[in-house]
Amino acid sequence: MPQGKKWVDFARWSERWGRLHDLAYINAHSNEKVAGDLIYMNLFGQPAIIVNDVDIAIAMLDKKSSIYSDRPVLVVGGQVVGFENGVALERYRDRWREKRRMMHRHISTRSSMEKFYGAEELETHRLLRRILERPQPELLPKHIRLTAGAIILMISHGYAVKEKDDYYYFVQHADRVLTIFTEALTPGRFLADTLPILRFVPEWFPGAAWKRAATTDASWDCVPSFTSMHLEQGNLSEDKEHMLKWVAHSIMAGGADTVSLEVQEKAQKELDAVVGNDRLPTINDRSRLPYIDATVKEVLRWNTVAPIGVSHGLVEDDIQDGYFIPKGSFIIPNIWKFLHDEQTYKDPFEFRPERFVASGKQGPEKDPRSAAFGFGRRVCPGLLFADSSLFLTCAMVLSMFNISKATENGVPITPKQEYVDGLISHPKPFNCSIKPRSDQAVAIIKSIDFVEE
C-alpha cells in the first residue's frame, strides 16, 4: 500500500496501465495486478480492489449494493479503539440497518433537515463574529471546527455550545477523538489490520502505541435533538440504548470535518444583487444563487474531503465486467480520481465554479455530489446537512468579508496549496487577509450574541 496521497498513486497506476483490457481473472494468490480501472492488491492474504472509474464504482457499489455494503473488520479502528459500533464501520447486519433507519428519519431527508436550518444559520452567523473579532488566519481552523462542532452537537445531542467554556471540553475533545478516528480508518495505516494477531501484543511493545487509544462515555443534558427524541420513548432496552449512543456518535463523527479573487468577485456580485447588503443570506435564497451553489459543488470536487472514502466489503464472490472478485475483498473507491477525471471534468485541476452553470447549449458538468458522499447503502447519511452547511458558510462569509492574499513588506504572498494526508483531507493552515466588506457588514455581524452573553 503506497504512503502519502494514496489516491494520487492509484490514479497514476490507472493512467499507466490504461482501461480494462488485459486481465481476465483477478488471481487471489498474486501480490498485485493492475488493469487500469481496477487495481488488485494482496495485503498479507487480504484481497483489496481499488476502483478508479466512477461508472464501475456505480455498477458495483450502487447497483449491487446488496453484496457490496459490508465493512472490512479493522482491528485497530474497530475492535481496539472501539469504533466498530459506529454506523460508518459497523458490519452490514440487522443492527446496522436499524441505526441507519434512525439516522435517515432524522437527518437524511429534506423535510427532516428543515427543522435544523435555523441552527445552521445561527451558528454560521456566530462564525462570522468569531472571524471579525479574531481574524488571524492561524485561528481560522479553530473557528471553523468550533462552528461545525456546535451545529453537530445541537443536531445530535441538543446542546448549545458556550463560546468560552465548552470549546475545550466538548469540541476539542471531539476533535481529538475524530483525529484518532480518521487515523484508525486510513487503509494500510496499521499492520495489525492485515495481521490481526498483533492486537494481542502488549502496549509496551515497540510499535504498539495505538493500543493506548480509548473511547469515553459522557453525560449529556438533553434539549430537543436526535438523542432526546429517542430517549423520550422511554424504557429503552440495553441494546436500544447501545444503538442510540452509537448513532449519535456517528452523526457527530460524520460532520465535524469539511478562492480566487475572480471567483470571489463573481460570487459577491450575485449575493449583492439577490440578497442585498442589509441582511445575511439564508437557506431560502439558495435557488436564486446559482453561482454560489456552483461554488459549493466546485469546493466538493476540487479537494475531495474523503479521497478514498471508507472501504466497502464484499459478502460473496462476484463477477464484474468479466473479472472475478473474491468474497471478503476490500473495495476502495478512488473518489479523488472520479472527481479529477479529464473525461468528466474539463481542466480538472482548475477551480472553476462555472463548470456547474449551464451556458447556452452547453449543460453543466456532472454534479460531484454523486460521488463525493459515497455510494450505495453506505452513502453518507449526513450529505444534506453537509451540503447545506457548506452553502451557508460560503454564502455568509463571502457576503460579509473580502478574503485576499496576505502581504509582507507590501508584497503579496501566494499561499501554498497543501493538504493534510489521511482518510480526511483538508487544507493545511495558510496565511491570508480577511477584512469586512463595509461598516454595514460589521454591524450585521455584531448583531448576533454568543451563548454566554
C-alpha positions in Angstrom: 0.0 0.0 0.0 1.6 3.3 -1.0 2.2 6.0 1.6 1.2 9.7 1.5 -1.6 10.6 -1.0 -2.6 7.1 -2.0 -5.4 8.3 -4.3 -2.9 10.1 -6.5 -0.7 7.0 -6.8 -3.8 4.9 -7.6 -4.8 7.4 -10.3 -1.3 7.3 -11.8 -1.4 3.5 -11.9 -4.7 3.7 -13.7 -3.3 6.1 -16.3 -0.2 4.0 -16.8 -2.0 0.7 -17.4 -5.0 2.1 -19.2 -8.5 0.8 -19.2 -9.7 -2.8 -18.6 -8.4 -5.0 -21.4 -5.7 -7.3 -20.3 -6.8 -9.1 -17.1 -9.4 -11.8 -17.4 -9.1 -13.1 -13.9 -8.0 -11.4 -10.7 -5.9 -14.1 -9.0 -6.3 -14.0 -5.3 -2.8 -15.6 -4.9 -0.9 -12.9 -6.8 0.5 -10.0 -4.8 -0.5 -7.1 -7.1 -2.1 -6.8 -10.5 -3.2 -3.7 -12.3 -5.8 -3.4 -15.0 -6.2 0.4 -15.1 -9.7 1.0 -13.7 -9.4 -1.9 -11.3 -6.3 -2.4 -9.2 -5.9 -5.7 -7.3 -3.6 -5.8 -4.2 -2.9 -8.6 -1.8 -2.2 -7.4 1.7 -0.9 -10.4 3.6 -3.6 -12.6 2.2 -6.3 -9.9 2.3 -7.6 -9.0 -1.3 -8.2 -5.3 -1.9 -9.6 -3.8 -5.1 -9.1 -0.1 -5.9 -11.7 1.2 -8.3 -10.6 4.1 -10.5 -13.6 4.5 -12.7 -16.8 6.1 -11.4 -19.1 4.0 -13.7 -17.6 0.8 -12.4 -18.0 2.1 -8.9 -21.7 2.8 -9.6 -22.1 -0.6 -11.2 -20.6 -2.4 -8.2 -21.4 -0.3 -5.1 -24.8 1.2 -6.2 -26.4 -1.3 -8.5 -25.1 -4.3 -6.5 -25.2 -2.7 -3.1 -26.8 -5.8 -1.5 -23.5 -7.6 -1.7 -21.1 -4.6 -1.6 -22.3 -2.9 1.6 -20.3 -4.7 4.2 -17.3 -3.2 6.0 -13.9 -4.7 6.5 -13.0 -5.8 10.0 -10.5 -3.3 11.2 -8.6 -4.5 14.2 -7.3 -1.1 15.3 -10.1 1.3 14.3 -12.9 -1.2 15.1 -12.0 -3.7 17.8 -9.2 -1.9 19.7 -10.2 1.7 19.5 -13.9 0.8 19.6 -15.4 2.4 16.5 -16.8 -0.9 15.2 -20.2 0.1 16.7 -20.4 3.4 14.8 -22.6 3.5 11.6 -19.5 4.2 9.4 -17.7 1.0 10.4 -20.3 -1.5 11.6 -20.8 -4.6 9.6 -23.8 -4.9 7.2 -26.1 -6.6 9.7 -29.6 -6.0 11.1 -28.3 -3.7 13.9 -26.6 -1.5 11.3 -29.8 -1.3 9.3 -31.8 -0.2 12.4 -29.2 2.5 13.1 -29.2 3.7 9.5 -33.0 4.0 9.7 -32.8 6.1 12.8 -30.3 8.5 11.1 -32.4 8.5 7.9 -35.5 9.6 9.8 -33.6 12.4 11.5 -31.1 14.0 9.0 -31.3 12.2 5.6 -34.4 13.8 4.1 -35.1 17.4 3.2 -38.2 17.5 5.3 -36.3 16.2 8.3 -33.5 18.7 7.8 -35.8 21.7 7.7 -36.0 21.9 11.5 -32.2 22.3 11.7 -31.7 25.1 9.1 -32.3 27.7 11.8 -29.5 26.2 14.0 -27.1 26.1 11.0 -27.8 29.7 10.1 -27.4 30.8 13.7 -24.1 29.1 14.3 -22.8 30.2 10.9 -23.6 33.8 11.9 -21.6 33.2 15.1 -18.7 32.0 12.8 -18.7 35.4 11.1 -18.4 37.2 14.5 -15.5 34.9 15.5 -13.7 35.8 12.3 -14.5 39.5 12.8 -13.1 39.6 16.3 -10.2 37.3 15.8 -9.3 37.4 12.0 -5.8 35.9 12.4 -5.5 33.2 9.7 -4.0 30.7 12.1 -7.2 30.9 14.2 -9.5 30.2 11.2 -9.3 26.4 11.5 -10.3 26.7 15.2 -13.3 29.0 14.3 -14.5 26.6 11.6 -14.1 23.5 13.9 -16.0 25.2 16.7 -18.8 26.2 14.4 -19.1 22.7 12.8 -18.9 21.1 16.3 -21.6 23.5 17.6 -24.0 22.7 14.8 -23.4 18.9 15.1 -23.8 18.9 18.9 -27.1 20.8 18.5 -28.4 18.2 16.0 -27.0 15.1 17.6 -27.4 16.0 21.3 -29.5 19.2 21.5 -26.6 21.0 23.2 -25.9 24.7 22.7 -22.1 25.2 22.8 -20.9 28.1 25.0 -18.3 30.2 23.4 -15.6 30.2 26.1 -16.3 27.3 28.4 -17.3 24.5 26.1 -14.6 24.7 23.4 -12.0 22.8 25.3 -14.4 20.3 26.9 -16.7 19.4 24.0 -15.2 20.5 20.7 -11.5 19.9 21.4 -12.3 16.5 23.0 -14.4 15.6 20.0 -11.6 16.9 17.7 -9.1 14.5 19.4 -11.5 11.6 19.1 -12.1 12.4 15.4 -8.3 12.6 14.8 -8.0 9.1 16.2 -11.0 8.0 14.1 -9.5 9.2 10.8 -6.1 7.8 11.6 -7.6 4.4 12.6 -9.7 4.2 9.4 -6.9 5.1 7.0 -6.2 1.9 4.8 -2.8 0.5 5.4 -2.2 2.7 8.4 -1.7 -0.2 10.9 -0.1 -3.5 10.3 -2.5 -5.1 12.8 -5.4 -4.6 10.4 -3.7 -7.1 8.0 -2.1 -9.2 10.7 -4.8 -9.4 13.4 -2.7 -11.5 15.8 -0.8 -8.2 16.5 -3.7 -7.0 18.6 -2.5 -9.3 21.4 0.9 -7.7 21.7 1.4 -5.7 25.0 1.2 -1.8 25.0 4.9 -1.5 25.8 5.8 -3.5 22.7 7.6 -1.4 20.0 5.1 0.0 17.5 2.1 -0.7 19.7 1.3 2.8 20.9 -2.0 2.6 19.0 -3.3 0.3 21.8 -3.4 3.1 24.3 -6.2 4.9 22.4 -9.5 4.7 24.2 -13.1 5.9 24.0 -15.0 7.8 26.6 -18.7 7.9 27.5 -20.1 11.3 28.5 -23.2 12.7 30.1 -25.4 15.0 28.1 -28.2 17.3 29.2 -31.0 16.9 26.7 -32.9 19.6 24.8 -34.8 18.6 21.7 -32.4 16.7 19.4 -31.8 13.4 17.8 -30.8 11.8 21.1 -33.6 13.2 23.2 -36.2 12.4 20.6 -35.4 8.7 21.0 -34.8 8.9 24.8 -38.3 10.3 25.3 -39.7 7.0 24.1 -38.7 5.6 27.5 -37.9 2.0 28.6 -35.0 1.6 26.3 -33.6 -1.9 26.2 -29.9 -2.3 26.7 -29.4 -3.0 23.0 -31.5 0.1 22.1 -29.5 2.3 24.4 -26.3 1.0 23.0 -27.6 1.6 19.5 -28.7 5.2 20.3 -25.4 6.1 21.7 -23.5 4.9 18.7 -25.9 6.6 16.2 -25.5 9.9 18.0 -21.7 9.4 17.9 -21.9 8.7 14.1 -23.7 12.0 13.5 -21.0 13.8 15.4 -18.2 12.0 13.7 -19.6 12.4 10.2 -20.0 16.1 10.2 -17.1 17.6 12.2 -14.7 17.5 9.4 -15.5 19.5 5.6 -11.0 31.4 -3.8 -9.5 33.1 -6.2 -10.3 36.9 -6.4 -12.2 36.4 -9.7 -14.5 33.7 -8.2 -15.0 35.9 -5.1 -15.9 38.9 -7.1 -18.5 36.9 -9.1 -20.0 35.4 -6.0 -20.2 38.7 -4.2 -21.8 40.4 -7.2 -24.5 37.7 -7.2 -25.0 38.0 -3.5 -25.4 41.8 -3.7 -27.9 41.5 -6.5 -30.1 38.8 -4.9 -29.7 39.3 -1.1 -28.7 42.9 -0.9 -26.4 44.5 1.7 -28.7 44.8 4.7 -29.1 41.1 5.7 -27.4 37.7 5.7 -28.2 35.1 3.1 -30.3 32.2 4.3 -31.0 28.7 3.0 -34.2 30.0 1.3 -32.0 32.1 -1.0 -30.2 29.1 -2.5 -32.4 28.6 -5.5 -31.7 32.2 -6.6 -27.9 32.0 -6.1 -26.8 29.6 -8.9 -23.1 30.8 -8.8 -22.8 30.3 -5.0 -24.4 26.9 -5.5 -21.9 26.1 -8.2 -19.0 27.2 -6.0 -20.2 24.8 -3.3 -20.1 22.0 -5.8 -16.6 23.0 -7.0 -15.3 23.1 -3.4 -16.6 19.5 -3.0 -15.0 18.4 -6.3 -11.7 20.3 -6.2 -10.3 19.0 -3.0 -12.3 15.9 -2.1 -12.8 15.7 1.7 -12.6 11.8 1.7 -10.4 11.0 -1.3 -10.8 7.2 -1.0 -13.7 7.1 1.4 -14.2 4.1 3.8 -13.6 0.7 2.2 -16.6 -1.5 1.3 -16.7 -5.2 2.0 -17.9 -7.9 -0.5 -20.1 -10.6 1.1 -20.0 -13.1 -1.8 -18.0 -13.8 -4.9 -18.8 -11.5 -7.8 -18.0 -11.1 -11.5 -17.7 -7.5 -12.7 -17.2 -7.0 -16.5 -15.7 -10.4 -16.7 -13.4 -10.0 -13.8 -13.6 -12.3 -10.8 -13.7 -10.6 -7.4 -13.4 -12.9 -4.4 -15.7 -12.8 -1.3 -14.2 -10.8 1.5 -12.4 -8.3 -0.7 -11.9 -4.7 0.4 -13.4 -2.4 -2.3 -11.7 1.1 -2.2 -13.4 3.7 -4.4 -10.8 6.3 -5.6 -13.2 9.3 -5.2 -10.4 11.8 -5.9 -9.8 10.1 -9.3 -13.5 10.2 -10.1 -13.7 14.0 -9.5 -10.4 14.8 -11.4 -11.1 12.7 -14.5 -10.4 14.7 -17.6 -13.1 12.7 -19.4 -15.7 14.1 -17.0 -14.3 17.5 -16.0 -12.6 19.9 -18.3 -9.3 21.2 -16.8 -10.0 19.2 -13.6 -7.2 20.9 -11.6 -8.5 24.4 -12.1 -11.0 25.8 -9.7 -13.9 26.9 -12.0 -17.4 27.0 -10.5 -18.7 28.0 -14.0 -18.4 24.3 -15.0 -21.6 23.7 -13.0 -23.6 26.5 -14.5 -25.4 25.8 -17.8 -24.4 28.2 -20.6 -26.2 28.4 -23.9 -26.3 24.9 -25.4 -23.7 23.7 -23.0 -25.1 22.0 -20.0 -23.3 21.8 -16.6 -20.7 19.2 -15.9 -21.5 16.2 -13.7 -22.6 17.0 -10.1 -19.7 15.9 -7.8 -22.2 15.1 -5.0 -23.0 11.9 -6.9 -19.5 10.6 -5.9 -18.2 12.8 -3.1 -20.6 11.4 -0.4 -20.0 7.7 -1.2 -22.1 5.0 -2.8 -25.0 2.6 -2.4 -26.3 1.8 1.1 -23.1 3.3 2.6 -23.7 6.8 1.1 -23.1 9.4 3.8 -26.4 9.8 5.7 -25.5 13.4 6.6 -25.0 14.6 3.0 -27.9 17.1 3.1 -26.5 18.5 6.4 -23.0 18.8 5.0 -24.3 20.4 1.7 -26.5 23.0 3.5 -23.7 23.9 6.0 -21.2 24.4 3.2 -23.7 26.6 1.2 -24.4 28.8 4.3 -20.7 29.1 5.1 -19.8 30.1 1.6 -22.7 32.5 1.1 -22.4 34.2 4.5 -18.6 34.6 4.6 -18.5 35.9 1.0 -21.4 38.3 1.7 -19.6 39.9 4.7 -15.9 39.5 4.1 -13.2 40.1 1.5 -10.5 37.4 1.5 -7.2 38.1 -0.2 -3.5 37.3 -0.1 -1.6 38.5 2.9 1.3 40.9 2.2 4.8 41.1 3.6 6.6 44.5 3.1 3.9 45.4 0.6 4.5 42.2 -1.5 1.5 39.8 -1.8 2.2 36.3 -0.5 0.8 33.4 -2.6 -0.1 30.6 -0.2 0.9 27.1 -1.0 -1.8 24.6 -1.8 -1.0 22.0 0.8 -3.4 19.4 2.3 -3.5 17.1 5.2 -3.0 13.5 4.2 -5.2 10.6 5.5 -8.8 9.4 5.4 -10.0 13.0 5.7 -8.2 15.7 3.6 -8.4 19.4 4.4 -6.1 22.4 3.8 -3.1 23.0 6.0 -3.1 26.4 7.7 -2.2 29.2 5.4 -1.7 33.0 5.6 -4.3 35.3 4.2 -6.1 38.6 4.8 -9.7 38.6 6.0 -11.5 42.0 6.2 -15.2 43.0 6.5 -16.6 44.5 3.3 -18.2 47.5 4.9 -19.2 49.2 8.1 -22.7 47.9 7.5 -21.3 44.3 7.3 -19.7 44.9 10.7 -23.0 45.9 12.2 -24.8 42.9 10.8 -22.1 40.5 12.1 -22.2 42.1 15.6 -26.0 41.7 15.8 -25.5 38.1 16.9 -24.6 37.2 20.5 -22.7 34.2 21.8 -24.4 31.8 24.1 -22.9 33.0 27.4 -23.6 36.7 26.7 
